[in-house]
């Protein structure tokens, strides 16, 4: 699941950087990969990855860190190198660091999207998230 989120995050960042509308990518994900991929995509594009100030994450970052970490460790003990899983885990850890440096608000497990954005020269927070957070303080 974390690997799927990683791929969807990368696809959305690539789409944004090349001008492909998020809605078009979401339609492709829904048509070709179904409900789970579409749901993960929506979590990113609607700002769920960085919940509002009084909102709880759909699926908390701490739980994702525990579960993905356990999966990667279990695989390693059995001679399997989960490269995508390790990349997702690294991005989840970076999301945890980012939120610690930016107010400590609880993040969703899809928050690796913000890290993929930063690694590609974008802000962790999308314009939608920034706008939502600004209106919450007013």
CORWO-V344408 format. One record per run of one state. SS is the DSSP state (a for helix, b for strand, c for the rest). FROM is the first residue (numbers start at 1). TO is the last residue. If there is no record, write none. Layout:
# CORWO-V344408
ss=SS from=FROM to=TO
ss=SS from=FROM to=TO
This chain:
# CORWO-V344408
ss=c from=1 to=1
ss=a from=2 to=18
ss=c from=19 to=21
ss=a from=22 to=45
ss=c from=46 to=47
ss=a from=48 to=50
ss=c from=51 to=59
ss=b from=60 to=60
ss=a from=61 to=77
ss=c from=78 to=82
ss=a from=83 to=101
ss=c from=102 to=107
ss=b from=108 to=108
ss=a from=109 to=119
ss=c from=120 to=126
ss=a from=127 to=137
ss=c from=138 to=138
